Amino acid sequence: MDLAQAVLVVMWAGLTLYALLAGADFGGGVWDLLSGRSRTGMGRRRLIETSIGPVWEANHVWLIFVIVLLWTAFPAVFASVMSTLYIPLTLAALGIVARGTAFAFRKAATELWQQRLFGAAFAVSSVLTPFCLGTVAGAIASGRVPPGLARGDILAAWLNPTSLLSGVLALMVCAYLAGAYLCDDATRAGHPGLAEWFRVRALAAALAIGAVALGGMVVLRSDAPPLFSGLTHRALPLVVASAVFGVASLLLLYRRAYLPGRIAAMLGVVAVMWGWPLAQYPLMLLPSLTYDRAAAEPAVLAATLVVIAAGSLLVVPPMVWLFAVQRRSLRDAGTPE
C-alpha cells in the first residue's frame, strides 16, 4: 500500500464513521419530525434528545476531518468538488448550523411556540442535510464532477436521477440507522413502549430502502453506466454483503433482538460505504483522474499520516468517553413514555 492509498483508506474510514454516527443523528431528526403532536410525542422526542445529546456536535469532527484531509492530500479533487457542487454543499452546511442551533435552543426554550419553532427547524434541517450530502455523493459517483476548477454544471451535477436517488437513499438510511439505534436505546432506558414505536417504523424504513435500492439499480444502469458496472462486478461482494446485513438487521429487529440488529444495520452501511470506492477504484473523479495522479507530494502525504496518528491520540479517547457517557445517561436518566 503506497502513501496515497493509506491516506485514502484513512479518509474513507472517517467518512464511514460520519455516516454511522452523524447519520443516525440526522435520522433522529427525521423521527423527531414524525413523532406526533407535542404531548403525545414528548417521550419520543426526549429519548431522541437523550440519545444524541452527549455526542451530536462531536460527530461533525469526522466531517471536518474528511474535508481537511481531502484538501491536504488530494487538492485537485477538493477544488473540483467544491467548485462544482458548492450549492448542495452550502445547503448542507446551512442545515448543519440550523440543526445544531435549533437543537440547543429548543432545550432552553420555555414557551410552547418556541419549542415548536425550534423543533421544526431541527427536524427540517435534519432532512435537508443528509439529502444534500447524498446528492453530492451521487454527483461524484456518476462522473458529473469533471477534474478542474468549476468545470462541471453547477445545477445538472447534482440535480439528476443518480444524485436524487442517492439523496433519497441517504435520508432513508439515516432514518433506518436512527430507528435501529433508538430501539436499543429505549430498551436500555427501560421503556419497551418507545422501543416498539421505533421498531415498527424502522422496519417500514428498511422495507422502503430495499424497494428504492432495487429500483435504483435500473436508474444507475441507464444514468450512470460506469457506476452500475463497478457495483455489479468488482464491488459485487460488498453489495451482496450490504443486502445480507440489511436482511439480517430486519429480521433481528422483527424478533426484537435490538443490539444485534443495531450492529447488523451498522455493518450494512459499512458495506455500502466501501462498495462505492471499490466500484470506481482507482478513479477518484471520472472519467480519468486516478487517486495517484490527484495525490499531493509524497512528503505532504507522509506528514499528513504522522499528524493523523498523533491527532488520533487526542481525539479518540474523548470520543470513546463521550459514548460511554451516552450509554450511562440512557441507563440512569429516565425517559417518560
C-alpha positions in Angstrom: 0.0 0.0 0.0 1.5 3.3 -1.0 1.1 6.6 0.8 -1.8 7.9 -1.3 -3.7 4.7 -0.7 -3.1 4.8 3.0 -4.4 8.4 3.2 -7.4 7.4 1.1 -8.2 4.5 3.4 -8.0 6.7 6.5 -10.1 9.4 4.9 -12.8 6.9 3.9 -12.8 5.4 7.4 -13.5 8.9 8.7 -16.4 9.3 6.2 -17.7 5.9 7.3 -17.7 7.0 10.9 -19.5 10.2 10.0 -22.2 8.2 8.1 -22.7 5.8 11.1 -22.7 8.4 13.8 -23.9 11.7 12.4 -26.2 9.8 10.0 -28.0 8.4 13.0 -28.3 11.9 14.4 -29.8 13.2 11.2 -32.2 10.2 11.3 -33.2 11.1 14.9 -34.3 14.5 13.5 -36.5 12.6 10.9 -38.2 10.6 13.7 -38.5 13.8 15.7 -40.5 15.3 12.8 -42.7 12.2 12.7 -43.2 11.8 16.5 -46.6 13.3 16.6 -48.1 16.3 18.4 -46.4 18.0 21.3 -47.9 16.0 24.2 -48.1 12.5 22.5 -44.6 12.8 21.0 -42.9 14.2 24.2 -41.5 10.9 25.3 -40.2 10.0 21.8 -38.5 13.4 21.4 -36.9 13.2 24.9 -35.5 9.8 24.1 -34.0 11.2 20.9 -32.5 14.2 22.8 -31.1 11.8 25.5 -29.6 9.5 22.8 -27.9 12.1 20.7 -27.3 14.8 23.4 -23.8 13.9 24.5 -22.4 13.3 21.0 -24.4 15.2 18.4 -21.9 18.1 17.9 -18.8 15.9 18.3 -19.8 13.7 15.4 -19.1 16.5 13.0 -15.5 16.2 13.8 -15.4 13.3 11.3 -16.8 15.5 8.5 -14.2 18.3 9.2 -11.5 15.6 9.3 -12.6 14.3 5.9 -12.8 17.8 4.3 -9.4 18.8 5.6 -7.8 15.5 4.6 -9.3 15.8 1.1 -8.0 19.4 0.8 -4.5 18.5 2.0 -3.9 15.1 0.3 -6.0 15.4 -2.8 -6.2 19.1 -3.6 -7.2 18.6 -7.3 -10.3 16.6 -6.2 -11.1 19.1 -3.5 -11.1 22.0 -5.9 -13.2 20.2 -8.4 -15.8 19.1 -6.0 -16.1 22.3 -4.1 -16.3 24.5 -7.2 -18.8 22.3 -9.0 -21.0 21.3 -6.0 -20.9 24.4 -3.9 -24.8 24.7 -4.0 -25.7 21.4 -2.3 -22.6 21.7 0.0 -23.7 25.2 1.1 -27.2 24.0 1.7 -25.8 21.0 3.8 -23.6 23.4 5.8 -26.5 25.7 6.5 -28.6 22.7 7.5 -25.9 21.6 10.0 -25.7 25.1 11.5 -29.5 25.5 11.7 -29.9 22.0 13.1 -27.4 22.5 15.9 -28.7 25.9 16.8 -32.3 24.7 16.9 -31.4 21.6 18.9 -29.7 23.7 21.6 -32.4 26.5 21.7 -35.3 24.1 21.9 -33.9 22.6 25.1 -33.6 26.1 26.6 -37.0 27.4 25.3 -39.8 27.8 27.9 -42.7 28.7 25.7 -44.5 26.0 23.7 -44.5 28.0 20.5 -40.7 28.5 20.8 -40.2 24.8 21.3 -42.4 24.1 18.2 -40.5 26.6 16.1 -37.0 25.3 17.1 -38.3 21.7 16.8 -39.5 22.3 13.2 -36.1 23.9 12.3 -34.3 20.9 13.9 -36.4 18.4 12.0 -36.4 20.1 8.6 -32.7 20.7 8.6 -32.2 17.0 9.6 -34.0 16.1 6.4 -32.3 18.6 4.2 -28.7 17.9 5.2 -28.3 14.2 4.5 -30.3 14.6 1.3 -27.9 17.3 0.0 -24.9 15.3 1.1 -26.3 12.3 -0.7 -26.7 14.3 -3.9 -23.1 15.3 -3.7 -22.1 11.6 -3.4 -24.3 10.8 -6.4 -22.8 13.6 -8.5 -19.2 12.3 -7.8 -20.1 8.7 -8.3 -21.9 9.3 -11.6 -19.0 11.2 -13.1 -20.6 14.6 -13.2 -17.7 16.4 -11.4 -15.0 16.6 -14.1 -11.4 17.4 -13.0 -10.7 21.1 -13.0 -11.9 24.3 -11.3 -15.6 24.9 -11.9 -15.6 22.6 -14.9 -18.9 20.9 -14.1 -22.5 22.2 -14.5 -23.4 23.6 -11.1 -27.1 22.5 -11.4 -27.1 19.4 -13.5 -24.2 17.9 -11.5 -26.5 17.3 -8.5 -30.0 17.6 -10.0 -30.0 14.4 -11.9 -31.5 10.9 -11.5 -28.5 9.3 -9.8 -27.9 12.2 -7.4 -31.6 12.5 -6.4 -31.6 8.7 -5.9 -28.5 9.0 -3.7 -30.1 11.8 -1.7 -33.2 9.9 -1.0 -31.3 6.7 -0.1 -29.0 8.7 2.2 -32.0 10.2 4.0 -33.7 6.8 4.3 -30.6 5.1 5.6 -30.2 7.8 8.2 -33.7 7.2 9.4 -33.3 3.5 9.5 -30.0 3.7 11.4 -31.6 6.1 13.9 -34.6 3.8 14.3 -32.4 0.7 14.9 -30.3 2.7 17.4 -33.3 4.1 19.2 -34.9 0.7 19.7 -31.8 -0.4 21.5 -31.5 2.9 23.5 -35.2 2.7 24.5 -34.7 -0.8 25.8 -31.6 0.2 27.8 -33.6 3.2 29.2 -36.3 0.8 30.4 -39.1 1.9 28.0 -40.3 -1.0 25.9 -43.2 1.0 24.6 -40.9 3.5 23.0 -38.8 0.7 21.6 -41.9 -0.8 20.0 -42.8 2.5 18.4 -39.4 2.9 16.8 -39.3 -0.8 15.9 -42.4 -0.6 13.7 -41.1 2.5 11.9 -37.6 1.1 11.5 -39.0 -2.0 9.9 -41.0 0.1 7.5 -37.9 2.2 6.6 -35.9 -0.9 6.0 -38.5 -2.3 3.5 -38.7 1.1 1.8 -34.9 1.2 1.4 -34.9 -2.3 -0.2 -37.6 -1.2 -2.7 -35.8 2.0 -3.6 -32.4 0.3 -3.9 -33.8 -2.3 -6.2 -35.5 0.3 -8.4 -32.4 2.4 -8.2 -30.3 -0.2 -10.0 -32.4 0.5 -13.0 -31.7 4.2 -12.7 -28.0 3.6 -12.3 -27.9 1.3 -15.4 -29.3 4.0 -17.6 -28.0 7.2 -15.9 -24.6 6.1 -14.6 -23.3 3.0 -16.5 -19.7 3.1 -15.1 -21.0 3.1 -11.5 -23.5 0.3 -12.3 -20.8 -1.8 -13.9 -18.5 -1.3 -10.9 -21.2 -2.2 -8.4 -22.2 -5.3 -10.3 -18.7 -6.6 -10.9 -15.7 -5.5 -8.7 -17.8 -4.3 -5.8 -20.5 -7.1 -6.1 -19.3 -8.9 -2.9 -19.8 -5.8 -0.8 -23.2 -5.1 -2.5 -24.3 -8.6 -1.6 -22.9 -8.2 2.0 -24.9 -5.0 2.4 -28.0 -6.8 1.4 -27.3 -9.7 3.7 -26.6 -7.5 6.7 -29.7 -5.4 5.8 -32.0 -8.5 5.8 -30.3 -9.8 9.0 -30.9 -6.4 10.7 -34.5 -6.5 9.5 -35.1 -10.0 11.0 -33.3 -9.2 14.2 -35.4 -6.1 14.7 -38.5 -8.1 13.9 -37.6 -10.5 16.6 -36.8 -7.6 19.0 -33.1 -8.5 19.2 -32.2 -4.9 19.3 -28.4 -4.8 20.0 -27.6 -7.4 17.3 -30.0 -5.6 14.9 -28.2 -2.4 15.6 -24.8 -4.0 14.8 -26.1 -5.6 11.6 -27.5 -2.3 10.5 -24.1 -0.6 11.0 -22.3 -3.4 9.1 -24.8 -3.0 6.2 -24.0 0.7 5.9 -20.2 0.0 6.2 -20.5 -2.4 3.2 -22.4 0.2 1.2 -19.8 2.9 2.1 -16.9 0.8 1.0 -18.6 -0.6 -2.1 -18.7 2.8 -3.8 -14.9 3.5 -3.8 -14.2 -0.1 -4.7 -16.6 0.2 -7.7 -14.7 3.1 -9.2 -11.1 2.3 -8.0 -8.6 3.6 -8.9 -10.5 6.6 -10.2 -11.4 9.5 -7.8 -13.1 11.6 -10.5 -14.4 10.1 -13.7 -13.5 9.7 -16.4 -9.7 9.6 -15.8 -8.4 11.2 -12.6 -6.9 8.4 -10.6 -6.0 8.6 -6.9 -2.2 8.7 -7.5 -2.5 11.5 -10.1 -4.7 13.5 -7.8 -2.5 13.0 -4.7 -0.2 15.6 -3.2 3.6 15.2 -3.0 4.8 12.2 -1.0 6.3 14.4 1.7 2.9 16.0 2.2 1.2 12.6 2.4 3.8 11.3 4.9 3.5 14.3 7.1 -0.3 14.0 6.9 -0.2 10.4 8.1 2.1 11.4 11.0 -0.3 14.2 12.1 -3.3 11.8 11.8 -1.5 9.3 14.1 -0.7 12.0 16.7 -4.1 13.6 16.5 -5.9 10.3 17.0 -4.3 10.1 20.4 -6.1 13.3 21.3 -9.4 12.7 19.6 -10.2 9.0 20.0 -10.1 8.8 23.9 -12.5 11.7 24.4 -14.9 10.3 21.8 -14.9 7.0 23.5 -15.6 8.7 26.8 -18.5 10.6 25.2 -20.1 7.4 24.0 -19.6 5.9 27.5 -21.4 9.0 28.9 -24.2 8.5 26.4 -24.7 4.8 27.4 -24.7 5.7 31.1 -27.2 8.5 30.6 -29.6 6.2 28.9 -29.3 3.8 31.8 -29.5 6.3 34.6 -31.8 9.1 33.3 -35.5 8.2 33.0 -37.3 9.0 29.8 -41.1 9.3 30.1 -43.2 7.5 27.5 
